[in-house]
Amino acid sequence: IGKTTLLRAAVELACEKGYLPLRTAPGEVDATVTFAALADLLAPILDRTLPLLGRARRRAIEGALLLGDEFDARIDERAVGFAVLEALTVASGETPLLIALDDSQWIDPSSGVVLSYVARRIVALDSIRILLSRRRPSVESDRVVTALTPDHLERIGVGPLSAGATYRIVSTRLWHPVTRPAFTRLHDASGGNPFFAIEMARAVEAAAGSMTEAASRWGEQTLLRDRLAPLAEVVESMTLLADV
């Protein structure tokens, strides 16, 4: 938790440096949709790059993204890879590109094949960079990551926040000040996870009226139960609706 926030911050910094972000943030359902991630990534540059490509390259991209009038079920992923590489190279001649992949473990296999081909060949270009995040620590199944050599890949683990960083985040989101004993218990209970820390602080503040009064509640299961209790009726209603 926190990787998407870091990725977005990195994208903002890249934009300030003149990069054009090509982004995709697939979910689990997108992993079964052919070329779903590729369609997201190419959307910002298609209009100006497609007319500049040769006929074969243009048809490969149009076929993969279902842009043409004719549908060909026999799409050659290698041809799409050639075409995407050329499109990215052309676009990066005008402005540097940042390919940002959030939750890369959910990239559909077809897009993964194309992006792995592209990744191996753009490492020599200063005008294109790849930034990706993934929820799971294992990367063996990530085609884009495995396509890169260690010399061209930098991994950054998202660990727990320090006590000072957690305090700054929590204190800016609460009405009541956080006392030192309450905050110490909060940081210990959240394990430095910013999402947990904020949600726990909000729940306890709402239930007890102040952080000081709530200090004794840190780490207790009643905190989670109180936070989830309002959802019970909503979940039941949605379940009944789904049954209908």
C-alpha positions as CSV (number, residue, x, y, z in Angstrom):
1,I,0.0,0.0,0.0
2,G,1.5,3.3,-1.1
3,K,3.0,2.2,-4.4
4,T,0.4,3.9,-6.5
5,T,0.8,7.2,-4.6
6,L,4.6,7.0,-5.2
7,L,4.1,6.2,-8.9
8,R,1.7,9.2,-9.3
9,A,4.2,11.5,-7.6
10,A,6.9,10.2,-9.9
11,V,4.7,10.8,-13.0
12,E,4.1,14.4,-11.8
13,L,7.8,15.0,-11.4
14,A,8.4,13.6,-14.9
15,C,5.7,15.9,-16.3
16,E,7.5,18.8,-14.7
17,K,10.7,17.7,-16.5
18,G,8.9,17.7,-19.9
19,Y,8.0,14.0,-20.2
20,L,4.7,12.9,-21.7
21,P,3.2,10.2,-19.5
22,L,1.7,7.1,-21.2
23,R,-0.2,5.4,-18.4
24,T,-2.2,2.3,-17.7
25,A,-3.5,1.0,-14.4
26,P,-5.0,-2.4,-15.2
27,G,-7.1,-4.4,-12.7
28,E,-7.6,-8.1,-12.4
29,V,-10.4,-8.1,-14.9
30,D,-8.3,-6.4,-17.5
31,A,-5.8,-9.3,-17.5
32,T,-8.2,-11.2,-19.7
33,V,-8.8,-8.4,-22.3
34,T,-6.5,-8.6,-25.3
35,F,-4.2,-5.5,-25.7
36,A,-6.1,-3.6,-23.0
37,A,-3.0,-2.1,-21.4
38,L,-1.5,-1.3,-24.9
39,A,-4.7,0.6,-25.8
40,D,-4.4,2.8,-22.6
41,L,-0.7,3.5,-23.2
42,L,-0.9,4.5,-26.9
43,A,-4.1,6.6,-26.6
44,P,-2.2,10.0,-26.1
45,I,0.0,9.5,-29.1
46,L,-2.1,7.6,-31.7
47,D,-3.6,10.6,-33.5
48,R,-0.2,12.0,-34.4
49,T,1.9,8.9,-34.8
50,L,-0.4,6.6,-36.9
51,P,-0.3,8.8,-40.0
52,L,3.5,8.8,-39.9
53,L,3.8,5.0,-39.9
54,G,4.1,2.7,-42.9
55,R,1.0,0.9,-44.0
56,A,2.0,-2.4,-42.5
57,R,2.9,-0.9,-39.1
58,R,-0.3,1.2,-39.1
59,R,-2.5,-1.8,-39.9
60,A,-0.8,-3.9,-37.1
61,I,-1.7,-1.3,-34.5
62,E,-5.2,-0.7,-35.9
63,G,-5.8,-4.5,-35.9
64,A,-4.6,-4.9,-32.3
65,L,-6.7,-2.0,-31.0
66,L,-9.7,-2.7,-33.2
67,L,-9.4,0.7,-34.8
68,G,-9.9,-0.3,-38.4
69,D,-13.0,-1.3,-40.3
70,E,-11.7,-4.8,-40.9
71,F,-11.2,-7.4,-38.1
72,D,-8.5,-10.0,-38.4
73,A,-8.5,-12.6,-35.7
74,R,-4.9,-13.7,-36.6
75,I,-3.0,-10.8,-35.1
76,D,0.8,-11.2,-35.2
77,E,2.1,-10.0,-31.8
78,R,5.6,-9.6,-33.4
79,A,4.2,-7.2,-36.0
80,V,2.4,-5.3,-33.3
81,G,5.6,-5.1,-31.4
82,F,7.5,-3.7,-34.4
83,A,4.7,-1.1,-34.9
84,V,4.5,0.0,-31.3
85,L,8.3,0.4,-31.1
86,E,8.2,2.6,-34.2
87,A,5.3,4.6,-32.9
88,L,7.0,5.2,-29.6
89,T,10.3,6.2,-31.3
90,V,8.5,8.6,-33.5
91,A,6.6,10.2,-30.6
92,S,9.7,10.5,-28.5
93,G,11.4,12.5,-31.2
94,E,9.0,15.3,-30.3
95,T,8.9,14.9,-26.5
96,P,10.4,12.4,-24.1
97,L,8.0,9.7,-23.0
98,L,7.4,8.0,-19.6
99,I,5.6,4.6,-19.9
100,A,4.0,4.3,-16.4
101,L,2.5,0.8,-15.6
102,D,0.6,0.6,-12.3
103,D,-0.1,-2.9,-11.0
104,S,1.9,-4.4,-13.8
105,Q,1.0,-7.9,-12.6
106,W,-2.4,-7.4,-14.2
107,I,-1.2,-6.5,-17.7
108,D,-2.8,-8.7,-20.2
109,P,-0.6,-11.3,-21.9
110,S,-0.8,-9.8,-25.4
111,S,0.3,-6.4,-24.1
112,G,3.0,-8.0,-22.0
113,V,4.5,-9.7,-25.0
114,V,4.6,-6.4,-27.0
115,L,5.9,-4.3,-24.1
116,S,8.6,-6.9,-23.3
117,Y,9.8,-6.6,-26.9
118,V,9.7,-2.8,-26.7
119,A,11.4,-2.7,-23.3
120,R,14.5,-4.6,-24.5
121,R,14.9,-2.1,-27.4
122,I,14.3,1.3,-25.8
123,V,16.9,1.0,-23.1
124,A,19.4,2.7,-25.4
125,L,17.0,5.7,-25.9
126,D,17.3,8.6,-23.5
127,S,13.9,9.9,-24.6
128,I,11.9,6.9,-23.3
129,R,11.7,5.6,-19.7
130,I,9.6,2.9,-18.1
131,L,8.2,3.1,-14.6
132,L,6.1,0.3,-13.1
133,S,4.7,-0.8,-9.8
134,R,3.4,-4.1,-8.7
135,R,1.7,-5.3,-5.5
136,R,3.3,-8.7,-5.2
137,P,7.0,-9.0,-4.5
138,S,7.6,-11.8,-7.0
139,V,8.4,-10.6,-10.5
140,E,9.1,-13.8,-12.3
141,S,5.8,-13.6,-14.2
142,D,6.2,-10.0,-15.2
143,R,7.3,-9.9,-18.8
144,V,8.4,-6.3,-18.8
145,V,10.6,-6.8,-15.8
146,T,12.1,-10.1,-16.9
147,A,12.9,-8.5,-20.4
148,L,15.3,-6.1,-18.8
149,T,18.8,-6.9,-17.6
150,P,19.9,-5.9,-14.1
151,D,22.0,-3.1,-15.6
152,H,18.8,-1.5,-17.0
153,L,16.5,-2.2,-14.0
154,E,16.3,-0.5,-10.6
155,R,14.0,-2.0,-8.0
156,I,12.7,0.1,-5.1
157,G,10.9,-1.6,-2.2
158,V,8.0,0.3,-0.6
159,G,8.6,-0.3,3.1
160,P,6.9,1.1,6.2
161,L,7.0,4.8,6.9
162,S,9.0,6.2,9.8
163,A,7.4,7.5,12.9
164,G,8.0,11.1,11.8
165,A,6.5,10.6,8.4
166,T,3.5,8.8,9.8
167,Y,2.9,11.6,12.3
168,R,3.0,14.3,9.5
169,I,0.5,12.4,7.4
170,V,-1.9,11.6,10.2
171,S,-1.8,15.0,11.9
172,T,-2.8,16.8,8.7
173,R,-6.0,14.7,8.3
174,L,-7.4,15.0,11.9
175,W,-9.4,17.7,13.7
176,H,-7.9,16.8,17.0
177,P,-4.1,16.9,17.9
178,V,-2.4,13.6,18.3
179,T,-0.7,13.1,21.7
180,R,2.6,11.3,21.9
181,P,1.2,8.2,23.7
182,A,-1.7,7.9,21.3
183,F,0.6,8.3,18.3
184,T,3.1,5.8,19.5
185,R,0.3,3.2,19.8
186,L,-1.0,4.2,16.4
187,H,2.4,3.8,14.7
188,D,3.0,0.4,16.4
189,A,-0.5,-0.8,15.5
190,S,-0.3,0.3,11.8
191,G,3.2,-0.9,11.3
192,G,4.1,2.3,9.5
193,N,1.4,1.6,6.8
194,P,0.0,5.1,5.9
195,F,-3.4,3.8,4.7
196,F,-3.9,1.8,7.9
197,A,-2.7,4.7,10.1
198,I,-5.1,7.2,8.6
199,E,-8.1,4.9,8.6
200,M,-7.4,3.8,12.2
201,A,-7.0,7.4,13.3
202,R,-10.2,8.5,11.7
203,A,-12.2,5.6,13.1
204,V,-10.9,6.1,16.6
205,E,-11.4,9.9,16.5
206,A,-15.0,9.5,15.4
207,A,-15.8,6.9,18.0
208,A,-14.1,8.5,21.0
209,G,-14.2,12.2,20.1
210,S,-10.5,12.8,20.5
211,M,-7.2,11.0,20.0
212,T,-6.3,11.3,23.7
213,E,-9.5,9.6,24.8
214,A,-8.9,6.9,22.2
215,A,-5.3,6.1,23.1
216,S,-6.2,2.9,25.0
217,R,-8.0,1.5,21.9
218,W,-5.0,1.1,19.6
219,G,-4.4,-2.4,18.4
220,E,-7.7,-3.7,19.7
221,Q,-10.0,-5.7,17.5
222,T,-12.9,-3.4,18.5
223,L,-11.3,-0.8,16.2
224,L,-11.7,-2.9,13.1
225,R,-15.2,-4.0,14.2
226,D,-16.4,-0.5,14.7
227,R,-14.9,0.6,11.3
228,L,-16.7,-2.2,9.4
229,A,-20.0,-2.2,11.3
230,P,-21.7,0.5,9.2
231,L,-21.0,-1.6,6.1
232,A,-23.0,-4.6,7.2
233,E,-26.4,-3.3,6.2
234,V,-25.0,-2.0,2.8
235,V,-23.4,-5.4,2.1
236,E,-26.5,-7.3,2.9
237,S,-28.6,-5.0,0.6
238,M,-26.2,-5.4,-2.3
239,T,-26.2,-9.2,-1.8
240,L,-30.0,-9.3,-1.9
241,L,-29.9,-7.1,-5.0
242,A,-27.4,-9.4,-6.7
243,D,-29.6,-12.4,-5.9
244,V,-32.6,-10.7,-7.6
